Amino acid sequence: MRTVLNLMTDFHDHSRFDALVETVVADIGEALSAAIAARGQAVLAVSGGTTPLAVYRQLSCYPLDWGLVTIVLVDERWVEPGLKGSNESVVRSAMLKNAASLARFIGLKTPHGHPKAAEDAVNERLQILSRPLDVVVLGMGSDGHTASWFPHADGLDFALNENAPMAVAITAERSQITGPFTERMTLSRAALKGARLTVMLLKGQDKRDTWVRAVNPGPVEEMPVRALLNDPAIDVIVHWAPDDETGAPT
């Protein structure tokens, strides 16, 4: 049984969600600009879900040379772009517009019938990415998953292995959180190591309660986000804000 011993995190408590968005957009924009200045390019890995959409919309207008930025998904449900559940569709709609329309985008879905058969093809696709990644945007589910590292999922151990490739197939146990989308492709823990800026966005009391459980010792298999929070090679900056616009606890 693996347990969390040392948390590699920095927690920021915002009174309003719009304050969270403003802070995170500025931090990401500055990190991407610094990467371009230092190396002539930048890599931004983004998650799906509803919480980061406001960040993506504002970030799409951030003034930098987006033609030198590559955006890659952190994880993807095994559905075609344009269909319900596609992270690619959500990210393209929210972010691949305005100034950011010039960015290169790399999705994780292929024509293969299931993600395990697509691992080699996806990892070949990701070989163009410079590493370590410059910016990674993550979320966390109320079940303690992040990326597509779901509790007790088939493929979870491989996804968390230090020697895993960048992308790993996952088959999650069906739950209210996964819905019918149990087959996934996800970046591995190894892919996130050394990222220059890793932010986790949390919204609402439910996510705060989940965070409290996650930072306490317990099996990684039950709350896989613990693997991330306890990795000394991944420094996570957590941003939390309440659900409502007034900032009152919910």
C-alpha positions in Angstrom: 0.0 0.0 0.0 1.5 3.3 -1.1 0.8 6.4 1.0 1.5 10.1 0.7 4.4 11.2 2.8 5.4 14.6 1.5 3.1 17.0 -0.4 4.8 18.8 -3.3 2.1 21.5 -3.4 1.4 25.2 -3.0 -2.2 26.0 -2.2 -3.9 29.3 -3.1 -7.3 30.1 -1.7 -9.2 32.6 -3.8 -12.4 34.3 -2.5 -13.9 34.5 -6.0 -13.6 32.4 -9.1 -12.9 35.3 -11.3 -9.9 36.2 -9.2 -8.7 32.6 -9.7 -9.1 32.9 -13.4 -7.2 36.3 -13.6 -4.3 34.9 -11.5 -4.0 31.6 -13.4 -4.2 33.3 -16.8 -1.4 35.7 -15.9 0.8 32.9 -14.5 0.3 30.7 -17.6 0.9 33.5 -20.0 4.1 34.6 -18.2 5.4 31.0 -18.2 4.7 30.5 -21.9 6.3 33.9 -22.7 9.4 33.0 -20.7 9.6 29.6 -22.5 9.5 31.3 -25.9 12.1 33.8 -24.9 14.4 31.1 -23.5 13.9 28.3 -26.1 12.0 29.7 -29.0 8.9 27.5 -28.3 6.5 26.5 -25.6 4.4 23.4 -24.8 1.1 23.8 -22.9 -0.8 20.6 -21.7 -4.4 21.2 -20.9 -7.2 19.2 -19.3 -10.9 19.1 -20.2 -13.8 19.6 -17.8 -15.8 22.8 -17.1 -13.6 24.5 -14.4 -10.7 25.5 -16.7 -12.9 26.8 -19.5 -12.9 30.4 -18.3 -9.2 30.3 -18.0 -8.9 29.0 -21.6 -11.2 31.7 -23.0 -9.2 34.5 -21.4 -5.9 32.9 -22.2 -6.8 32.8 -25.9 -6.4 36.5 -26.0 -3.1 36.7 -24.1 -0.5 38.7 -26.0 2.3 36.3 -27.0 3.6 34.6 -30.2 1.0 31.7 -30.2 2.5 30.4 -33.4 5.4 29.1 -31.3 3.1 27.3 -28.8 2.0 23.7 -29.0 -1.1 22.7 -27.1 -1.6 19.1 -26.1 -4.3 17.4 -24.2 -3.6 15.9 -20.8 -6.2 13.2 -21.4 -9.0 12.2 -23.8 -12.1 10.1 -23.7 -12.1 7.6 -26.6 -14.7 9.4 -28.7 -14.3 11.1 -32.0 -13.8 14.9 -31.9 -17.2 16.6 -32.3 -19.0 14.0 -30.3 -20.2 14.3 -26.7 -17.4 13.8 -24.2 -14.5 14.9 -26.5 -12.0 17.0 -24.6 -10.5 18.0 -28.0 -13.7 19.6 -29.0 -14.1 21.5 -25.7 -10.6 22.8 -25.8 -10.7 23.8 -29.4 -14.0 25.7 -28.8 -12.7 27.5 -25.7 -9.1 28.2 -26.6 -8.1 27.7 -30.2 -9.5 31.1 -31.2 -8.5 34.8 -31.1 -4.7 35.1 -30.8 -4.4 31.4 -29.7 -5.8 30.2 -33.0 -2.2 30.3 -34.3 -1.1 27.6 -31.8 -0.4 24.0 -32.9 -2.8 21.5 -31.4 -2.1 17.8 -30.7 -5.0 15.6 -29.8 -4.9 12.1 -28.3 -7.7 10.4 -30.3 -6.8 8.2 -33.2 -8.9 6.0 -35.5 -8.1 2.9 -33.5 -11.0 1.0 -32.0 -9.7 1.3 -28.5 -6.9 3.2 -26.8 -4.7 0.3 -25.9 -4.2 -0.3 -29.7 -3.4 3.3 -30.2 -0.6 3.8 -27.6 2.3 3.4 -30.0 0.7 5.8 -32.5 -0.1 8.4 -29.9 3.4 8.3 -28.4 4.9 8.7 -31.9 2.7 11.7 -32.3 4.0 13.2 -29.1 7.6 12.8 -29.9 7.7 16.3 -31.4 7.1 17.8 -27.9 10.1 19.3 -26.1 10.4 18.2 -22.5 10.0 19.0 -19.8 6.6 20.5 -20.5 6.4 24.2 -19.9 2.9 24.4 -18.5 0.4 21.7 -17.4 -3.2 22.4 -16.4 -4.9 19.8 -14.3 -8.1 19.2 -12.4 -9.3 16.8 -9.8 -12.5 14.7 -9.6 -14.4 14.1 -6.4 -13.2 10.5 -6.6 -9.6 11.6 -6.3 -8.6 11.2 -10.0 -6.5 13.6 -12.0 -5.8 13.4 -15.7 -7.4 10.0 -16.5 -5.8 8.3 -13.5 -8.9 6.8 -12.1 -9.1 4.7 -8.9 -8.4 1.0 -9.5 -8.4 1.6 -13.3 -6.9 -1.0 -15.6 -3.7 0.6 -16.7 -3.3 2.8 -13.6 -0.1 1.2 -12.3 1.5 1.7 -15.8 0.3 5.3 -16.0 2.0 6.0 -12.7 5.2 4.1 -13.4 8.3 6.2 -13.6 9.4 4.5 -16.8 6.0 4.7 -18.7 5.8 6.4 -22.1 4.2 9.8 -22.4 0.8 8.4 -23.2 -0.9 5.4 -21.6 -4.3 3.7 -22.2 -6.7 3.6 -19.3 -9.9 1.6 -18.8 -11.7 3.1 -15.7 -14.3 1.4 -13.6 -17.6 2.9 -14.6 -19.0 5.5 -12.1 -21.1 8.6 -12.0 -17.9 10.5 -12.8 -16.8 8.5 -15.8 -20.3 7.9 -17.2 -20.0 5.7 -20.3 -16.6 7.1 -21.1 -14.4 4.4 -19.4 -11.8 4.1 -22.2 -9.3 6.9 -22.1 -5.8 8.0 -23.2 -3.9 9.9 -20.7 -0.5 11.5 -20.2 1.5 9.5 -17.7 3.1 10.7 -14.5 6.5 10.4 -16.2 5.3 12.8 -18.9 4.5 15.5 -16.3 7.8 15.2 -14.4 9.8 18.4 -14.3 7.1 20.6 -15.8 8.1 24.2 -15.3 4.6 25.2 -14.2 1.9 22.7 -13.1 -1.4 24.2 -11.9 -4.4 22.4 -10.5 -7.8 24.2 -10.7 -10.4 23.4 -8.1 -13.9 24.9 -7.7 -16.5 24.4 -5.0 -16.7 22.9 -1.5 -16.9 19.4 -2.8 -13.5 19.7 -4.4 -12.1 21.3 -1.3 -13.4 18.4 0.8 -11.8 16.0 -1.7 -8.5 17.9 -1.5 -8.5 17.5 2.3 -9.0 13.7 1.9 -6.3 13.5 -0.8 -3.6 15.3 1.2 -4.1 12.8 4.1 -2.2 9.5 4.0 -3.9 6.7 2.2 -3.6 4.3 -0.8 -2.7 5.9 -4.1 -4.9 3.3 -5.8 -8.0 4.8 -4.0 -7.1 8.5 -4.8 -4.5 8.5 -7.6 -4.0 12.3 -7.4 -1.9 11.4 -4.4 0.8 10.0 -6.8 1.0 13.5 -8.3 1.0 15.4 -5.0 3.8 13.2 -3.6 6.1 13.3 -6.6 9.2 15.4 -5.8 9.7 16.0 -9.6 6.3 17.6 -10.0 5.6 20.8 -8.1 1.9 21.5 -8.1 0.4 24.9 -7.5 -3.3 24.4 -6.5 -5.8 27.2 -7.0 -9.2 26.9 -5.3 -12.3 29.1 -5.4 -15.9 28.8 -4.3 -18.7 28.0 -6.7 -20.8 31.1 -6.4 -19.9 34.5 -7.7 -20.2 36.3 -4.4 -17.4 34.3 -2.8 -19.5 32.9 0.0 -18.8 29.3 1.1 -21.1 26.8 -0.6 
